[in-house]
Amino acid sequence: MKQFKQFFVILMVFALALPLLVACGDPANTVSLGTSSAESSEVSLPEEEIHVDIPPEVKDLEGREINVLCWDWSAGSASIIGFTGEIISNAEGEPSRVDVAKKAVIDAVETAYNVTIGGEVTNKSSFSSDVKNMVTGGTYDYDLVFTGAGGAQDYAVNGATMDLKTIKTINLQNSWWDQNCVSDVSIGGRLFWVCGDINTYDNLGTWCVLFNKNLKTDLGIADDFYQKAKDGQWTLDYFMEICQGVTTDLNGDGQDEFDQWACGTEKFNVFAQVVGGGLHAISKDENDIPYLTIENATERTYAALDKIINFYLSEEVMVANGGKYDGKGYSNVWEATVHKAFIEGRELFYICGLINVAGFRNMEDEFGILPMPKTFADQESYYHTVSAGNSSYLMIPYGVPNVEDLGLVVEALAMKSQEMVTPEFYEMQLKGRDTRDDESAEMLDLIFSTRSFDLAPIFNWGGIMDCFYTLDTNYASRFESLADGIKLAMESCVENFDSYVDPIPQ
């Protein structure tokens, strides 16, 4: 999990780390990348165990060109704005402070390692095939690829991406890598994609709840939602209670997308709210091998699904892609229904990714950001899913030449991004530009500290996500009918990895 509250490393830690920043050779001719603050961790460690980040060695790479290929999530979308790329930027006009920081990171790393860093941010239809063809053809036009986890798993299954754990110069224990991602998305001890401070769009792919403050006041709701969240009382039962009676037929022709709604959502959010109950669809055993969670947590998973699906089928909830608004000619049913209703002040709650927040910057009404409600009141923590598609993950194409040298540059980019990009993105952009109150900024800290990654939406083994996306209460029969296929698909995937992936160094 990427942590954002940094603290200064004590002098002795700095003294221990400093030699690792110096290139081999004549000290007078070495180049320093500078230091990066270590970060506190939410993970409970034994008192005697203190993690210290290990900066990468600095090495002259003799003018190597490093090319980045990044998917453009904002292309063609009216609601996803402001994304300009990972590491590189396709920003036009006056650059944002985040883009200025990204450029500073590139400049520092290029100077330290004697490399040039460039690439493209694109949504070209050949994106996936270009990567796979590059690997099979041995052309290696790109060294680093940023894409959604769904795309990354396609490369992994086809042997087109490296197991990052085999690259000795990448230290995945360093705080600039999201530790929840490192542990949650590995399979059999192998890790094919990752996110951390080197990414920004992984943050925007984190799910949350937005609420319209003006509509809340107009409805006479006096409760302080922020305080409820801080007190651990922001539960799904409370959320559903608040939603009662909010939906109103404004135009007198029955409930449609132009009315007032208590909650706007989509089918993916059934899964997101199951995760909000501290559950996974796919879990892993002590050997890091995936298994179907419901086999060990049947009662709690079914209880979560029963509560959530019945709520989504109620009169209080508008489900963008639930089928009701299909066939109306909308090029983007989300933007035409739940997104539009929130902008126009006709929706109290909107369950969505943080990708949407920038699009509400010029909204007339005031809005706030809240965590996903606890699905069960007895939970000790909130939990937040990270989208597989609308989120950025780093992968390295299989067979890239001199990959250990590339790993040094990757580590340096991640370390310097933690120091220079993350503060700008998190403190200035998300907290400053896109939120409108201090409480929402505080909620972001809570949300990011409780992120959870799941293999189910990434691989969709045996069609497992259909168990969540189908809006009826026959979920038990769906799981039962799909279980054998899900398990077979998982086993096949693991065997496939075993058949071609280089053995992990011991």
N, C-alpha and C positions, 0 to 999 in steps of 0.2 A: 504494500500500500504506500502510495506516495505521501509523504508527510510534508507539511508546508511551514510549520513553526520551527524555524532554525535557531540554533544557539551557537555561540562562538566556541570553538575548540580550545581547550585549555592549553597553555603554553607547552607543556610537555608533549601532548599529542601532536602539536604543530612541529615540534622538534623531531619527533619520530617520523613524521610524514614527509618532511622537507627533502630528505635525500632522494626520495622516490620521484621528485619533480625535476631532478637534474639529469640531463642527458649524459650518456657515456662520452668520455673524451676530455679534452682540455676544459676545465671549469670556466676559463675566461671566455669560451666560445659557446657555452650552453645557453639554452633558452628556457625560461620558466613559464609554466602556464598560470602560476599563481595558486593560491589555496582555495579550497571550497569548504564551507562550514559543514560540519557533521550535523546530523539531524537526530532529534529525539525520536524514539519509536514507541508506537502504541502496543507493540508486541511485548508481552511479559517475559522478561529474561531473568535468569538467576541473578541474585544481587552481585555476585562476584564476576559476572560476565558482562563486559562493556564492549560494544561494537565500535571499532574505529575504521573509518573509511580509508581505503588504500588508493591514493591517486595513481594514475597510469604513468608508466615510464615515458619520458619524452625522447623522441628518436627522429633523426633526419630521414624522411622518406623520399628525398631526392626528387621532389616535384610531382609526386603521384597525383593523378586526377581521381577524385572521388565523386561519383555521380549519384544523386538521390532521385528516386521516383516516388512521388507522393500522390495518392488519390485526392481529388478535389471534392470534398463533401458538400460544398456550398454551390457547386455548379448546377444551374437550373432550378434552384430553390429560392422561393421568396421569403421563407421563414428561417432558413439557416444562413446567417450573414456573418461576415467578419473573419471567416477562416481563410488564411493566406498561405498555409503550408506548414510542414514540420521541418525544422532546421532552415531550409531555404524558404523564400517568400515570393509570391507572385503579386504582391500588393502594388496597386497603381496609385499615383498621386502621392500625397504626403503620407509617409509611413507612420504607423502607430508606434507607441512606445515598445510594444512587444516585438514588432518587426525591427526596430532599431536595436533591441537587445539581441535578437537572433543574429543580426548582422555582426554585432560586436563579438558574439561567440564564434562565428565563422572566422572572423579576422584573427582572433586570438589563437584558434586551433591551426589555421593555415600558417601563421607565422611560426608557431612552436614546432610544427611537424614538417614544414616545408611541403605542403600539399595545396591543391586547389579544390574547392568544394562547390559544386553546382548541381544542376538537375532541373526537373520540371514538376509542376503541380498540374495534374490533368485528370479528366474523367473520360478519356478516350476509350472507346469500346474494346480496343485491343489490349487494354491494360494487363489483364490476367494472362492472355496468350503470349504477350511480349515477354513477360517474366519467365514463363515456362519454356518458350522457344529459346530464350537467351541461355538458359541452363542447359538444355539438350544440345544446343548448337555451340556452346562454349564461347559465346561472344562477349558476355559480361559487360553489357552497355551500362548497367547500373550496379552499384555496390550495396546500396541500402534501399529498402522498399518500405513505405508506410502505407498500410491498407487496413481495412476492417478485418476482424478476426475470422469472419466467414471466408474471405478471400485468402487469408493466411493459411487456414486449414486445408484449402484446396491445394496450395503449393506444398504443404507438408505431406499430404496424402500421396502426392505425385512425386515426392522426393526432390522438390525444387527449392527447399529452404533448409538452412543449416540448423542443427541442434546447437543452440547458443552455448550450452554448457560444455561443448567440446572446444570452444575458442578460449584458450587459456588466458588471453589478455583482457577478456571481459569478466569483471568481478561482479557477479549478480547479487552479492551480499552487500554491495555498497548502497548507501541510502538514496542515491539518485535513481535506483530501480525500484519500481513499485513491488514491495515484498509480498503483498497479497496476490498480485498477478503472477509473480515468480512461483509461488507455491500452488496457486489454484489451477493454472492452465498447463502445468507440466503433465506429461504422461509417461509413466515408467521411468521417471528420472530425467526425461528429455524435455527441453523447452525450445519450441520452434518460433515463438514470437513473444514480445514483451513490451511493456510500456513503463514510463517513468518520467523523469524531468526532461528527457530528450523529446517527449511528446507534449503537446498542449491539448490536442483534440480528444485524448482519453478522458480528460476532465469533463469536457462538454458532453461526452457520451454517458455521463453519470445521471441516474434518474432521481427525480425529486417531485415535490408538489408545489405548485404556484397557487396563490390565492389573491383574489381581487379585494383590496381593502375597501374601496368605495361601496361595492355591492355588499360586503360584510356589514358595513355601517348602515346601509339602507335597509338591510334585513333585520336590523336590531340585534345582531349577535354581539354580545358584550365580552365574551370570553377572549382571553389573550392567548392566541394560538402559539405564539413563541414561548410563553411561559409553560404552556402545556407540554411542549416539546422538551424544554429544559428539565421539567419535572418528571419526564419519562411517561407522561400521561397522554401523549399523542398516539392514540391507539385506533385501530380500524373500527372498533365498536363506537368510539366517540365520533370519529370521522363520519360514519354512516348516520349517526344520530343528528349531527349538525346538518347533513344533507336533506333530511326529511322536510318536505314542504317547500323547498326552494324552487324546484322546477315549476315553471309557469308558462301556459300557452299564451304568448303575447299577441299572436296574430289571429287567434280564434279559429284556426283550421286544423286543430290537432297538433300533437307534438312533432316538431320538425327542427331542422338545424338553425332556424331563425328565432327560436324561442329562448327563454331564460332557463339555464340548466344549473343544477347543483354541482355536477362534476363532468368534465370532459376527459375522455381516455381513449385507449385503443386496445386491441386484443393482446398485444405483447405485454400489456401491463398486468394481465392476470398472472403471468409468470413473474413479473417484477414485484408484485405484491406477495407472491409465495416466497420469493427470496427475502422480502421484507419481514417474513416470519422466521428468519434465520435458517431457512431450508435451502438445500440445493436440489436440482432435478437429477444431477449426476454428482455423486460423491467419489472419493478415492480411498482405497485401502492402505494398509501400512507399507505396501510396496509401490504406492503411487499409481495403482491400476484402477481405472474407473469402474464404477458399478452403479446400478439404478437405485437411487436413494430410497424410493418408495418401498423397496423390499425390507428396509430396516426402519422406516419411519412412515408406515402406511397411515396410521390413524391421524397423525398430526398433518401430514400432507393433504389427506382428504378433508380434514376439518378446515384447513386454509382454503382449499379450492371451493368447498361448499359455501363458505362465507363470501368469498370474493366473487364467484360467478353469479350467485343469487343477487348480490349487490349490483353487478353489471347488467343483469336482466331487469332491474327495477326501473321505475319511471323517473328516477332521479338522475340517471347516468346516460350521457350521449357517448356511444362508442363509434369513433370515426369510421373504422373499417369493419363494423359489425354486420354489414350487408344492407342496412336500411337506406344508405345514401348511394349505393351502387346504381349505376344506370342513369345518373343525373347529369352526366357529361362533365364531371369535375376532373380536371387533369391531376389534381392532388386533393384527395378526399379529406386528408387531415387539415390542410390549410383552409379548405372551404367549410369545414364544420367546427371542430373543437378549437382550432387555433383562431379562427375568425370570431367565434363567440367570445373567447377570452379577451381579444383585443377590443371588441365592441362593448365590453362590460356586461355581457349576458351570461357569464359563467363564473361561479364562485370559486371552484377548484379546477385546476388543470394538471393532470399527471403526465409528465413529459421529461425529456432530457434537458440538461442545461444548455444544449445546443439552441433551444428555442428562446432563451432569455434575451439575447441581444436583439431579437426581432421585436421585443416589447419596449425597447428603449424610448420610443416616441409615443407610447400609449398614453392616452389622456388620463385614465384611472391609475391610481397607485396600486402596486402589487408587491407581494412579499414571497419569500422562498422558505419552504418548510421541508423537513425530512419526510421520507415515506413513513406512513403510520406503522406502528408495530402491529403485525397481524394478530398477535396474541398478547394479552395484557401481562402475562408472566415473563415476557422477554426481558433480559437484562440490558439489551442493546438494540439500537436501530440497525437495519441492514439495507444497503443500497446496491442495486445491480448496475453493471456497466454494460452498455450495449455492445453486441458483437459486430453489428454493421455500422452504426453511427458512432464509431469510436476508432481511435488510431492506435495501431500496433506496429512495432518495428520488426522486420525480418531481414535476414541476410541471405541472398540467393546461394544455393548450394554450389560449391566449387569455385567461389570467388578467389582469384589469385592472392597470395600473400595475406591470407585472412587474419593471421596473428597481428600483422601490422595494422590492418583495418580495424581490428579490435581495439588497439590503442587509441585510434582516432575516435571510435565510437564512445569509448569510456571518457575521453577528453570532452567530446561534445556533450555528453550527458552531465558530466561534472560541472562544466562551465554553464550549462543551461540551468542547472539547479541554482547556481550562484546568481545568474544574470537574467534569465528568461522567466523562471517560475515566480519570482517576486513581482515582476511587472505584470505577468498574466494573472496571477492569483490576487494580489493585493490591489493593483491598479485597474485591471480590466474587469475581472469578475466581481471583486468586492467594491471597487470604486465606480466604474463606469456603468456596469450592467445592473447593479442592485441599487435600491433607493433608501435603504435604512441600515443602521448598524446591526439590528437584530438578524436581518437576512444574511449579512456577512458572517455573523456568529453561527447561523445555521449551516453555512457552507463548510465551516470547520468541522462541524458534527458530521455532515454528510460525507466529506472526503475521508474522514477517519474511520468510517464504517463501510467501506466499499467491499463488494464481494464479486468474484468472477465465477462463472459456471460454464462447464464444457457443453452443456445441452444446446444452447442456441448457436454455439460455434459449429458443432458437428451435426446436430440434429439427427443423431444415430437412430435409425429405424423409424423416423418420423415422430420422435418423442415430443417435439414442440406442438404437434397437433393435440396432444393431451391438454395443453393449456390454451391453445388458440380457439378451440371449439366452444362456443358459448351455450352450452347446455350442461345439465347436471349428471350426465352419463360418464363422468370422468373415470369412475372405477372400471367400467367395462372397457373404456378406451385403453387404460393402462394394462389391463389384463390381456387384451387382444394384441397389443403391440410389444409386450414385455419380452417375449422370446426374440423377436426381430431386433429390438433395441440391444439386447445383450449380445446377439450374434454380430451385429454391426460393430459394437465396441470391441469385441474380441478380434474381429477381422482387422480393424484399424490398428490395434496394438501389434498384431502379428505382422502387418504390413510395415510398420515402423521398424520392427525387429529385423526384417528381411533386407533392408537397405541402409539403415542409419549406421554410421560408424560407431563402434563401441565407445561408451563413455570412459574417458581416462580415469583410472583408479588413483 
